[in-house]
């Protein structure tokens, strides 16, 4: 098996993330935005948070999206290997490929 701690965090927080997504969508439907205070501007000002919702929620749940992508690629590679092995076994069992010993 592949160790996927970041993907596991996504799975563990799926329901809470759905609720947050609904709330985020509700904000947008009512013309509201999530903002961050920028102290660097003269006198400071509130500016819309530029993060995509996916990244905003990942930050909230402590999920590293770069690691998520690495884990997804590893899962995909493992699935390809399993599919390849399954195809070979199917071909051998169906007689499509001669047994190398026979």
Secondary structure as a PSIPRED ss2 file (coil, helix, strand):
# PSIPRED VFORMAT (PSIPRED V4.0)

   1 X C   1.000  0.000  0.000
   2 X C   1.000  0.000  0.000
   3 X C   1.000  0.000  0.000
   4 X C   1.000  0.000  0.000
   5 X H   0.000  1.000  0.000
   6 X H   0.000  1.000  0.000
   7 X H   0.000  1.000  0.000
   8 X H   0.000  1.000  0.000
   9 X H   0.000  1.000  0.000
  10 X H   0.000  1.000  0.000
  11 X H   0.000  1.000  0.000
  12 X H   0.000  1.000  0.000
  13 X C   1.000  0.000  0.000
  14 X H   0.000  1.000  0.000
  15 X H   0.000  1.000  0.000
  16 X H   0.000  1.000  0.000
  17 X H   0.000  1.000  0.000
  18 X H   0.000  1.000  0.000
  19 X H   0.000  1.000  0.000
  20 X H   0.000  1.000  0.000
  21 X H   0.000  1.000  0.000
  22 X H   0.000  1.000  0.000
  23 X H   0.000  1.000  0.000
  24 X H   0.000  1.000  0.000
  25 X H   0.000  1.000  0.000
  26 X H   0.000  1.000  0.000
  27 X H   0.000  1.000  0.000
  28 X H   0.000  1.000  0.000
  29 X H   0.000  1.000  0.000
  30 X C   1.000  0.000  0.000
  31 X C   1.000  0.000  0.000
  32 X C   1.000  0.000  0.000
  33 X C   1.000  0.000  0.000
  34 X C   1.000  0.000  0.000
  35 X E   0.000  0.000  1.000
  36 X E   0.000  0.000  1.000
  37 X E   0.000  0.000  1.000
  38 X E   0.000  0.000  1.000
  39 X C   1.000  0.000  0.000
  40 X C   1.000  0.000  0.000
  41 X C   1.000  0.000  0.000
  42 X C   1.000  0.000  0.000
  43 X C   1.000  0.000  0.000
  44 X C   1.000  0.000  0.000
  45 X E   0.000  0.000  1.000
  46 X E   0.000  0.000  1.000
  47 X E   0.000  0.000  1.000
  48 X E   0.000  0.000  1.000
  49 X C   1.000  0.000  0.000
  50 X C   1.000  0.000  0.000
  51 X C   1.000  0.000  0.000
  52 X C   1.000  0.000  0.000
  53 X H   0.000  1.000  0.000
  54 X H   0.000  1.000  0.000
  55 X H   0.000  1.000  0.000
  56 X H   0.000  1.000  0.000
  57 X H   0.000  1.000  0.000
  58 X H   0.000  1.000  0.000
  59 X H   0.000  1.000  0.000
  60 X H   0.000  1.000  0.000
  61 X H   0.000  1.000  0.000
  62 X C   1.000  0.000  0.000
  63 X C   1.000  0.000  0.000
  64 X C   1.000  0.000  0.000
  65 X H   0.000  1.000  0.000
  66 X H   0.000  1.000  0.000
  67 X H   0.000  1.000  0.000
  68 X H   0.000  1.000  0.000
  69 X H   0.000  1.000  0.000
  70 X H   0.000  1.000  0.000
  71 X H   0.000  1.000  0.000
  72 X H   0.000  1.000  0.000
  73 X H   0.000  1.000  0.000
  74 X H   0.000  1.000  0.000
  75 X H   0.000  1.000  0.000
  76 X H   0.000  1.000  0.000
  77 X H   0.000  1.000  0.000
  78 X H   0.000  1.000  0.000
  79 X H   0.000  1.000  0.000
  80 X H   0.000  1.000  0.000
  81 X H   0.000  1.000  0.000
  82 X H   0.000  1.000  0.000
  83 X H   0.000  1.000  0.000
  84 X H   0.000  1.000  0.000
  85 X H   0.000  1.000  0.000
  86 X H   0.000  1.000  0.000
  87 X H   0.000  1.000  0.000
  88 X H   0.000  1.000  0.000
  89 X H   0.000  1.000  0.000
  90 X H   0.000  1.000  0.000
  91 X H   0.000  1.000  0.000
  92 X H   0.000  1.000  0.000
  93 X H   0.000  1.000  0.000
  94 X H   0.000  1.000  0.000
  95 X C   1.000  0.000  0.000
  96 X C   1.000  0.000  0.000
  97 X C   1.000  0.000  0.000
  98 X C   1.000  0.000  0.000
  99 X C   1.000  0.000  0.000
 100 X C   1.000  0.000  0.000
 101 X C   1.000  0.000  0.000
 102 X C   1.000  0.000  0.000
